[in-house]
Amino acid sequence: MGKNYYEILSVPPMAPPSQIASSFRVLALTYHPSKQVSPSEVASSNYRFAEVCEAYEVLSNHELREIYDRYGEELLKSGIPPEKAEGSKKNPVVTRGGYRFSGNTNQIFEQFFGTNNPFTSTLDGKGNLITPIEQLKAAVADSADADMKMTIECTLEEFFYGCLKEVSFERYIVSKTAPSGYITQRQKRTVEVRPGMGAKELRYPGEGHVRFGKAQGDLIVSLVQKQHNKFKRQGDDLIYSHKISLVDSLKSLPIHFTTIDNEPIEIAVDEIISPQTEKVLAGKGMPVLNDDPLGPIKRNFQRGKLIIKFDIEFPSVLSEEQRHALSAVLDEALEAETA
């Protein structure tokens, strides 16, 4: 499995460049090797510092980020075959055989901070001398958003039945002994996804970053739904597109399928099925979420509707003889209908 650059920088996949830069600023200063004391700390920070620099190098570059988002780390580094390039064939990452991290962490740090020494003063935008360490304190302390934001993908079945998801994350907390004034703290949180939940944000107060002289941030978990290969969700309702051949749509045969909770369904059909035909089954959709999100889970919950639409498969080719025969049958049917 390839590296998750967003996870390394502790930002969500949709993070804007400003958030990526802000997170890099904090992490690069936290893990800079020159700030460590013991040999074991230096070895560990060297690895994390390189990871952070590589992640920033990719995500701060529009073209590299676009390729990474579409194809992942493996194809980003191995090169994208022309048949998969999708308009990116002129990108040098593709033509030269893939991205390679230079490993020059000092250069990346210096380009960002204006110095390769986290203790050296440089001029800020107002002409004041400020060290990168002071930049770190200012960035975290003055930030309006000390919240830790994470995204969890859930299947439609997980939203239907409910589930527990465990997330791990690193937050920054105030330290009187660390040169930067901050240390990272590894945290875990179990997120309860209740039956009937959907794409939404869950907020856990006080579990985010801890800033100098500021209120403690929150952990904000965004739930998103993975695309389902059979059902589409519309609030508490589910939409199911039933494939049917043109012949079967004219025969008015019963249709068979299973619901999201694997209940076999048979629907009698007493009409010719057209692309506009819909069948609605009450109580076969998604659970209706309990009004009290912190109350007990109701097992005998109400459910939304299941809306069945029809995807009629037409033949791609008909011979002249078949066209005449079909036309004769349809003309006869229309005449009988209007008689």
N, C-alpha and C positions, 0 to 999 in steps of 0.2 A: 504494500500500500504506500502511495507517494506521500510526500510531506504536505501538511495542511498549513500553508503560509498564513492564512487568516487566524488559525488557532495559535500559531507561534507568536503572532503580534497581538493576540487577544482582541481581535476586532471581528465584527460580523462580515459575511461575504459582500454585503452591499455598502460597506463603509466608504465614505468619501475620502479623497486624498488627504484632507486636513486631519481626519481622525487617524489615518494610517501614519501620518507624520508625527502626530502627537503621541501615539502609542510607541513608535520607534524611539522618540526622544527619551521617554521614560525607561524603556527596556534597555536601550543601548547604554545609558548611564548606569542603570542598575547592574548590568552584567559586564561592564568594562573591566578587563583583567587587571588594570592598574589600581583598581579600587579594592581588590581582594587582598587578603593577608596570608593565609596558609597556602601551601602548595596544592592541597586538594581543592581549595576554593578556586585557585587560579585555573586548574585543569578543568573543573566543572564550568566555570564562567567562560573559558575560551570556547567551549563547545556551544554554549547557549548564545554567546555573543556572535559567533559565526552564523548560527541559525537565524538570529534576529536580523543580521545584516543581509543575509541572502534573501530572507522573506521581504525585507524592505526594498531591496534592489529590484525584485520582481514586481511587487505590488505598486511601487511608485512609478513604474514605467508602463505607460498606457498600453503599448503593443504587447509587452510581455504578460501583463495582467490579463489582457483579452484572450491570449492564447492559453494561459494557465486556467482561466475560468472555463474555457470551452473544452480543453483536452486534458487538463490535469498535469501534474509534475512530470510524469513519465514521458509523455509526448513532447512536452515543453523542452525536455533535455535531450531526447533522442532525435527530435526532428519530426515534423508532420509529413506523412506521405502526401503527394500532390492530390490524390483522390479524396483526401480528408480535409484539405486546406480551406475549402469554402471561402474563397476570395482572399485568403491570406498568403497566396503563393509568392507574392513579392516581398513578404516579410523576411528580413535577413535571418531570423531564427529558423525559418523553414529551409531557405536555400543553403545555409551554411551547415545544416545538420544538427541544430539544436543549441539551446542556451547552456552555458557553463558558468557556474559561479567562480569568479576570479579568486576568491579567498582573501582578497585584499581588504580586510575589515577596517584597517586604519584609514585607508583612502575613503571608504564610504563614510566613516565617522567624521573625517576631516571635511569632506564636502558638505556634510549636513551641518556641523557645528562651527566650522571655520577654524578648527584646531584638532589635532589628534591627541591632545592631552585634556582629560576631563577637569583638570585643576587649573588650566591656564585661562586667564581673563581675555575676553574678546569684546568688541563693541556690539551692543545690541542696537535695535532699530532707532533708539532715542539718543545714541551716542554715549551711553553709559557702559562702563566696564562690567562685565558679568561673566562668571565661569559657567561651563555647562552644568556643573552641580547646582548652581543657583538657578539655572534655567529649569532644571528638573523640579526643584522646589516650587518655583513660580508656576510651572505648567500644571502641576498637580494641585497646588494650593489654590490657585486663582481660577482653575477650570470651573465652569458653571456646571459641568456634568461629571460627577464622581461616580456615576452609576456604571456597573459592570453589565455589559449587554451580551447576551448569548442567543443562539438560534438552535432550536431542536426540530428536526424533521420527524413527523409522525405519519404512519400509514393511515388510510381511511379506517381500516379495521381497528387500529389502536384508538382512534377517536370514537369508534362505535362502542367497543367494549370497555375502554378506559385502560390505563396502564401506568406503570411507574418508570420514570426515566432518571438515570443518575448522571449528573454533569460534574466535571472537574474544571476548576479555573484557578488562575492566580490573580490575587488582588494586591494592591499596595497599601501598606499600613505604616504609620509613623514609627520611627525608630530613633532613639536618642544616641545610639552607638554607631549606626551606619553613616559613612561619610556623606551620602546623599540625603540623609534624613528619612529615607524610606527603605523598607525591605519588602520582598514579595512573600506572600503567604498562600500556600496551596490549600484550597478549600473544596469541599464536596457538598452537593445539594441534591436531594431526591425531589424530583418534580412529579406531582400527581396530576396525571391527565385524566379527567373525569369523563364518563360516558356522555357523548353529545357535545363535548368541547370541539372547537375548531381553531382556525388561525386567529390567534390573539396574543396579547402580552400578559405575562404573569409577573407581578412585582413582589420581591421579597425585601422588605425594609431592613436597612442596616447591614446588608451583606455585600455591599460594594466596597469601593476604595475608601480609605480613611485619610483625610487631608489635614494639613496644618490649619488649625483654627476654624475648620469648617464642619458642617454637618456630615455625618457618615453617609456615603452613597448607598444606593440600593442595587440589588441584583435584579436585572430585568431579563426574563426569558421569553423569547418570541417563539410561539408554536406555529409551524407551517406544515401544510399537508403535502405529502408526496403525491404525484399524479397517479391515479388509479387506472388500471387497464380495462375496467368494466363500467364503473359507476362515476358519475360526476355529482358533486354535492352542490346544493342550492339551499342554503340555510339548513333547515331540518329535513328537507326533502332530498331524495336521491333521483337522479335521472339515469335511466338505463336504455341504451340503444341496441335493439335486438336486430341482428342481421337475419334477413329472410330473402329467399330467392323470389324472382318475379312470378314464377309458376306457383309457389306456395302462397304468395300474397293474393293470388287470384282464386285459390282453392278454398280459402277460409278455414284452414286447418287450425287445430289448437296449437298454442305455442308453449314451449317449456323452457324454464331457466331456473337458476337458484338465486336467492336474495343474498345480501351481504353477510347474513348470519347462516348461510348454507341451507336455508329452507327451500325445498323443491316447490316450484310453482307451476301450475297449469292454468292457462287462461283460454276459455272457449271463445272462438271468434266466429261471429255470424254475419260478417260483412267482408267485402273486398278491402284489403289493406292498401292504403295509399301512403305517400310520404307525410301526409298531414294527420294520419291516424295516431291517436294517443290513447293509452289505457292507464288508468290511475288506480293504485291499490292503497287504501288508507292504512296507516299503522305499519307499513313495511319500510319506512325510511330510517333516518337517524334518530337516536334518542333525543328527546327534548331535555335540554340541560336543566338540572335542578336549580330552582331560583336562588337557593342558598348555596353558594360555591364552597362554603366551609362546613355545611351540614352533612348528615349521613347520605351516602349514595343510595338512591332509590333503585331497586332492582326491577320493580314493576313500573318502569318509566313509560311515559307516553312516547309515541314515535311519529315522525312526519310521514309524508306520502312517498310512495315509489311511483315515479312517472315513467311509463314505458313508451319509447318512441321506436320507429321502425326505419331501419337502413335497408332499403330494397336493392338487391343486387341485380342489375340488368345485364343481359348477355352483351358481350362486346361486339360480336359478329353474327349476322343473320344472312343466310343465302337468299337469293331472289325468290325462290320457291317458298321458303319459310316466311318471308315478309308477306307474300300474297296470302298464304294460308292464315297467318295471324291477323291480317287486315280483314279477311272475310269473317273470321270468328268474332272479332271485335265489332265490326259493322252490324252483324246479326244481333249481337247482344244489345247494342245501342238501339236498334230498331225495336227489339222486344221491350226495351225499357220505356220507350216513348209511345208505344202502341196503346 
